[in-house]
């Protein structure tokens, strides 16, 4: 379609020139040719139409089975605080698990078993750790290939620079398996031993640094984390639908303090300081006593950066290991009824707050335990070590579905009066307030508040060819600057509020590309909607709706009300239930609920005497009219 839009002018011009050529060559065609050449065959122009904007308060969003969860407190200078906590089921990695080598029933019959190798295994918790990885930036790159990401590299295009000033270049340190960002880790002669303490160097054995993403607020301040047992039973299926549909839980539902019990970890209680760390987590391996020449404890298992904290051993001894072969662990259904899950809450010690966006599909609880095993050469049994994993929600392969259940509670401060008074009114607004999460979305009527057919019919009657049509959303810089410290949303999402279909066309516009580090900004470039900035911050967002306007004119599609929201993923077109004013329940884009950001745009209802009148939201249509 874009090809024909771009070619309309040259085709018509070429036709006029061709007809003119024949008129000059053939005397008997002068009368016809003169009529074509002498008249103007088309007119180009621009028309500006009024639109009408309305702010809609999102009381709560469906907040279970999400692709990511918000944990902590996000302090927005204009909208106030949003507090996020998580209540999640735990998933058995294998139902009816066997701990050690034998089932509990086999162990209990050890005295009558004919095999001498069957002994009570005495499974005992050694340690239990909760692990939730952070998001790492897809834009992370190492331009010069020297083993240091550009973010941490003083000279990202020079592989021979020395980032830690230890006298050895980054590239040589990468080859020698030492840390190019740690001056105490160096092997200048590449003999396999650290120059400082002569310790042996293992390949890829230091904590590499990553560029972290989706962490907002006081990143350098300590934060408190609390992990509690949840006593709330999260149903998978809704009894009100005769258990035919998934149970919906909304972000306004609170689980603490009424539905929590045992404290499994508490930073304040244990007097521990937690900080955001962009380095990999190194977990020392156990030394194998049978290999006298190698000390395995000097090498590490590595995890991507994230939260990793110890949980209460006794709780998991009593409720997991000691329940081996019991009905509580027989199936996932039984387990979810018995151990209903855990509740996570986080708070920064800094007034600015801290909010983490986390993917619980990659989180787990690792239970490490020991058990005894028969030793034919000794009266004393061997002591072996094993681990068992409890997952949170898990993805269903080859689908967008999720196994398990987790709910994100999102609670907002009261909005300022100017914002709250603009919500859910029948009068068009002068400002568009947008906030992610359980926040605020906008709705837009094109042409007029009814259905716009008069304007559309006039365009049809005048034979317009719509070359381009767009909405320009100017940012209210004054309000954002007054609030201070605002993280501005990188992109807007415009969709049909009746059908919930996006206004970009995935079949004619270029979607996300494989290995694209910034898909939120680069996908669907014709649609645009990406923030335009200058030295003072964001200026505007321009959304191309040419195809939508042509559908109204050429295909007589309904002029439905449009929806406008923020987005965390422009390619995510899924919708989910949300609660609006007066208890109304209707769909809302899922991606809008997954971002804590907010902004203010100029709306439509701005008087002509206002200095910002030219920044009001209008529909601009550029056309060619065939005369």
N, C-alpha and C positions, 0 to 999 in steps of 0.2 A: 504494500500500500504506500509506503514512503517513496518508492521509486516513482510512482505515478504522480504523487504530490509534487515532487521535485521537478518532474518533467512537464508539467502542465503548461508553463509559460513558454519554453522553447518549442513545444509541439505547435502551439497556436501561432507563434511568431513564424515558424518555418512554413506553416500552411499559408499564412498571409504573403510571405515573400515568394513562395512558389506560384501563387495565383497572380501576383504582380508580374512575375517573369513572363507567364503566358500572355498576359494582357499586352505586354510591350511587343511581343512577337507576332501576335495574331490580331490584325486590325478588326476583324468581324467579331472579336470577343471583348472589344473595348467597353461596351456598355455594362456587361456583367463584371468584368475585372475592375472597372472604376468603382463599382458599388462596394467591392470588398476592400480595396486598398484605401479608398477615401474615408471609410468609416472605422471607428475604433472598436475592435471586436471584443475587448474585455476591459475590466476595471479592477484594480487591486485596491484593497483598503483594510482598515482596522476598525472594529466595533467593540465598544466596552459595554458589558452588561452588568447590571446589579446582581448580587447574590445575597443570600441571607444566612447568617451563621447563628448557631445555638450551642450552648455548653451543656453537657450532660454529665451529672455526677454518677460515677460508678461506685455504688455502695459496697459491693463485694464482687470478686471474680471467682470462678471455679478454680480451686487451688490444689487439686490433687492430680496425680499422674502427669506431672509437668516435666519438660525437658531440663529445666533448671530451677533452682530455689534460691530465694533471697534470705540471708541470715545476717542479723545484726541491726544496725540503725543507720538509715540514710538521712542526713540533715540537709534539706533543700532550703536555701535562703529565702525563698518565696512561699513554698507550700508547707514548710515545717518538717517535722520528723515522720518517717515511716519506719516502724519497727517490724522486723521479720523473725519469726521463729518457725521451727520445723518439727512436726510429729510424724514419725515414720515407722512402718512395720519393719521387721527383720525377716529375711528369707533364708531358709535352710539351703545350703549349697547342695546337699543331698538329703532326701527325706529318710527318716529312720536311720540316722548315721551310726556307724560302728566306730567307737573310739579305741585306739590301739589296734590289735590284730584280731581279737575275738569279740563276739557279741557278749552282752552282759549275761545272757542265758548260758552261753558256753562257759563263761568264767565261773558262774555259780555251780556248775556241774563239774568243776575241775577235779574235785576229790574222787568222783566216781568215773571220771574219764580215763580210758586206757592209755591215752597219750601223755607222756611225761612232760611234753612241751606246753600243755594246757595248764596255765597257772593264773591266779588272780593278777590282773595287770595294774591295779591301783593307779588309775589315771588321775593325774594331779595337774591343776593349772600352774603353768609357769608364769605366763604374762598374757594380758589381753590388751590389744591396741585398736582404737578407733582411727581410721584413716579416711580423710576426705581431700582429694586433690584440688588444687586451684586450677582455674583456666590459665593456660599459657597462650600468649599472643600468637595468632597465625601469621602475623607480620614479622616475627622474629627471623632474622637472617644473619648470615656470616658472609659478607660480601667478599672478603679476601681469603676466606677459607683457612684462617689461622687458628681456629678453635675457640675464638672469642666472638660472641654475638655482637653485632654492631652497637647495640645499646650500651655495652660495657667496654667497647674498644675505642680508645682515644683516636686512633687512626684506622678507621674501618676499611680502608682500601689499601693498607700497607701490611702485608703479612710478616714483615721483618721488624715491626715495632715491638716494644717491650712494655706491655701494659702494667706489670707489677714491679718494674724497675729493679729486677734482680740480676741483670746482666745477660739474660738469655732471651732471645726473641720468642714471640708467641708461637710461631710456626715450629721452632725447634722444640719448645716445651710440649707442644701437641704431639710431636714425633716421639719424644722421650717419655710420654705418659705422665708428665707433671702438670701442675695447675698453673696456667699462664696468668691467673689473677691472684696468686698467693706467692709472695716472695720467699716464704719458708719451704716451698715445694719447688725444688730445682735440681736438675741433674745435668750440669754443664758438659760433662765428658761422656754422657749417655752410657754409663757403665751399669745402669740398672739399680743404683743406690742413691738415695737422697744425699745431696752434698752436705746438708746440715747435720743430720743425725745418723747417716749411713744406713738408714732403714731401707729394706728392699721396696722397690716400686712395682706395683701391680698395674696391669693395663686398665685404663678407664676406671681408676679407683678413687678419684676425687669428686667432690660435689660440684657439678657444673651448674652455672647460673642460667636462669630462664627469665624472659620478659613476661611478667604476670599481667593478666587481663581480668577485667570485671571485678576489681577491688576498688572501693571508693571510700574516701574519708581520710582519717588519720592513719595512714599506712605505716608510719614509723613509730606509733605509740603502742603500748601494751594493750592487750584486750583480755577480757575474761570470758571463759567458755564454761557452760554448765551442761552436763549430760545427765538426764534423769530417766527412770523407767516410766513409760506411759501406761496408764491404766485404762485408756479409752480404746474401745474395740472399733477399729476401722473396718467397716463392712466393704466388701468388694462389689456386692450387688444390692440394688435398691429394692427393699421389700414392697415399696409403693408401686412398683412396676411388675409385681409378681416375680421378682428376682430375674427379670429379663434384661435389665439395663444396668450399667455401672452406676454405683453410688457416687453422687456428687457431693463434695465438701467445699465450702466457700471460705474465702480468706478472712471473713469476719469472725469465724469460729475460734474461740480461745480454749486451749487445753490446759494451760497452767494458770493458777496453782491447783485447780480442782481435780485434774486428771493426771497427776504425776505422783510418784512414790519414791522409791529408792534413788538416792543420788549416786551415780556411777562415776562421776568426775566433776570437780568444781575447782576452778583455778583459785578462787578467793579462799576456799577452805584449805587447799593444799599449799597456799602461799607460793604459787608458781606464776611467773611472768611469761605470757605467750606473746610472740611477735610474728608479724608477717615476714617470711623468709623466702627469698627467690631462689635459694639453692636446693639442689636435690637432697633428699633425706637418705643418709647413709646408715645402714643397719649392719652391724658387725656380725660376721659369720662365726659359728662355733668352731673351735679348734678341734681337729680330728687327731686324737692321741695316737692313732695307728700310723700316721704320717709324721715321723719324727723330724724330717728335714724341712717341713713346711708348716708354718703357723697360719692356719686359715683365718684366724681372728683378725689378721691384718688386712684381709680383703672384705669387701662390703657388698651387700645387696642394696640396690638403689631404687628409690621411688621418686616420682616427679614431685615438685614442691607442693606442699599442702599442709593441712592440719593432721598431726598424728599425736594422740595423747593416750596414756594408759587408763584403762577402766578397772573397776573393782574386781579383783580375782575371785573373791568369795561368792559374789553374785553369780558369776558364770560357772563356778564349780557347782553351786547348788542347783542352778536352773538349766544347765546344759550338760556338763559331763556326768553329773549324778543322775540325770534323767535318761541315760542310755537305755534303749530298748523299751522305754515307757510309752504310754499312749500319747503323751504330750509331744513327743518328737516323731510320732509315727507318720504324720503327713504335715504338709504346710498348713492346711486348714486347722488341724489340731494345735499346731505350734502358735499360729496367729491368735487363737483363742486363749491359749495359755500365757504366752509372753507377748503382750500386745504391741510392744515396740518401745522406742525411746523418743525422748523429747530433747531438742537442741535449742539453746538460747545463747546469744553472744552480745557483749557490750564492751565498747571501747572505754578506756579510762580517760580518754580525751573528750571534751565537750563536743568536738566536731563530729564524733561518731565514726563508725566503721560498718560498711555493708559489703558482704561477700556474695557473689553469685556463684552457686555451686551446682555441679552435676552429680546428683546422688546416684546415678546409674554406675558411676565409677568408684563409689565409696564402699567401704566394708568394715567389718570388725574381724580381726584375726585373733583366734584363740590358739595360743601355743601351749602345749601340755606335754608332760612326760608319762611314760608308762613302762612297766617292767616286762621283760621278755626272758624266756628260758635260756640259760647258758649251760650247754652240755659239758663245758670244761671247768665249771666253777659251781660251788654251792650258792653263790650270790647271783641273783639275776642281773642281766644287763638292764640299763636304763636308757630307753630310746626317746627321741623327741619328735613330735609331729605337730601339725597345725590343722585347724578347721576354720572355714570361712563362713561368716554370716554376712549376707548381702543386704542392701537396702532395696530400692526398686531396681529392676533389671529390664533391659530392652527385650522385646520379642523379636527374634531374627526376621529380617526381610519385611518388617512392618514398622509402623510408627507407634505400635502398641507398647504397653509397659506392664510387666508383671509386678505385683505388689502394690502398696499404697503408701503415699506420703502426702501430707497436707502442709501447705505454706500459710501460716497465719500472718496477715499484713494489716497493721493497725496504724492509722494516720492521726496526726494532730488535727485539731479543728483548723479549717482554712481561714485566712483573713476575711473580714467582712466584705470587701470589694469582690473577692472571688466567690464566696458562698452566695452572695446576692445575685450573681450572674448565672447561677446554675438552675437549670430546669424551669426556665421562664418561656412564655410564648413570644417574647419580644426579642428581635434580633440583637446580637451583642456587639459592642464596640471592640471587645477583646476576645480572642480565642485562648482559653486556658487549657493546656494539655499537660497531663501528668500520667506517668506509667503506673503499673501495678493496679491496685484498687484505687484508681485515680479519677481522671476526667478525660472524656473524649468530646469531640465536636460533631455536629451534623450541619450539612450545607444544602440549601436549596438553590438550584441554578435558575436564572432568569426571573422568576417570581416565586412567592411562597406557595402558589397553587401547583400548577404542573408545567408552566412555561410553554404551553402549546402555541400561544399567540406568537411569541418570538420565533419559535421553531418553524411555524407555518410561514411566517414572513420571510425567513431565510430561504425556505424551499421555493416560495413564489418568486423570489428575486434571482433564483438559479445560482446561488453561491456555491463555489468550490472552497471548502474549508481547508486552507493550507496548514494552519496551526491554531490550536486553542490551548490556553493554559491558565492556571490559577497561580498567582504570585502571593505568597504568604510572607509579609514583612514582619520582622521580629521587633517587638517592643523593647528596644535597647534600653530605654530609660528605666523601665521596671526591673529588668534583669541586672542592670548596673547598680541600681539602688539596693537590690538584695545582696549582690556580691558573691563571688566564688561559685557561680553557677556552671555546672557541666552541661553544655548545650547538646541536645539530641542531634545526632549526625544526619538523621533522615526522617521524613514524614511518610506515613502510609495512608493512602486515599483508597476508599473502597465503596462499593454500592451497599448502602445501609439496609436495603431490602433483601438483596440476594447474597450479600457478604462476599461478592466476587471482587478481586482487586481491579483497579482501573489501569493497571499495566496488562499487556497481552504477552503471556509467556511464549506464544507461538510466533510472534513477529518481533519481539524484543529479545536481546541477548541476556539470558539468565546467568546464574552463578557459574563460573568456570572452574574446572578442576585445578587445585593448588592455588587458587586466587587468595592472597593473604587478607584482602579487605572486601569480602563479598557483600557486606551490608552497604558499601558505598559504590561499588562498581557494577553490580547486577542491575539489569534493566536500565541502561543509560538513556534510552529515549524517553522513558517515563520521568527520569530525573528525581526530584524531591530531595536532593542532597543539599545540605546547608552551604550557603555561599558566605564567605567571611572576609573581613578586612582587618586592619590592625586593631580595631576596637572590639572585635568579636563577630558573632553571626549577624548577617544583614537580612537574608531572606532565603526562602525555599521556593523553587519554581517547579510546579507539577504539570507535565504535559498531558492533556486530556483530549487531544485531537481525535483519536479513534472513538472515544466515548461520544463526543459531539456529533461526529459523522454517523454513529449508530442511531442517535436521536433523529437526525435529519433524513438519512437515506433508508434506514431500516425501520423507522417508526417505533423504536424501542421506547419504553416508558421512561419518563424523566424522573427517575427515582431519587429520593434524598440520598446524599452521599455521606459517608462517615469518614472522619479524620482522626487519626491516633498516632502515637509514637510507635516505633517498632524496634525490636531487638534483632529481627531477622527478616529482611524484605522478602525472602523466598518462602517464608512460612505463611501459608494462606489458611491455616486451620482456624476454626472459630470454636468457642466454647461458651457455655452459659455464663451470664453475669447478671447481677441484681442492680436495678436502677431505682429511681425515685418511685414512691408509692407501691413498692413491692413488685414492680414490673420485672419480668425475667425475659431476657432476649440474648441472642448471640453477640459476641464481641471477639475481635481478633486475639488469638492466644499470644502472639508476639507482643501485643501492647501491654499485657499483664506481666511480662518478664523483664521489664526495665524500670529502674527507679527514677529515671530522669524526669524533667519537667521544663516547660517553656511557656512564653506568652507571645502571641501573634496578634496583629491588628485584625479585627473582625470587619463586619460590613457596615454596622450602624454608627458611622462617624459623620457628624454634621460638616457641611461645607466650610463653616467658619473655623473648624479645628485645624491647627497647624499640621496635623497628621492625616488630613483628609486624603491626600494623594497616596497614602500608604494603605488605605482601606482595601479589603479584599474585593476584587472584581474578577469577572470572567473576560479575558481578552481573546477576541477571535480575529485572526488574519485570514482574509478571503480573496478569492478571485471571482468576479461576477461576469458571466458571459452576457453580453448585450445583444 
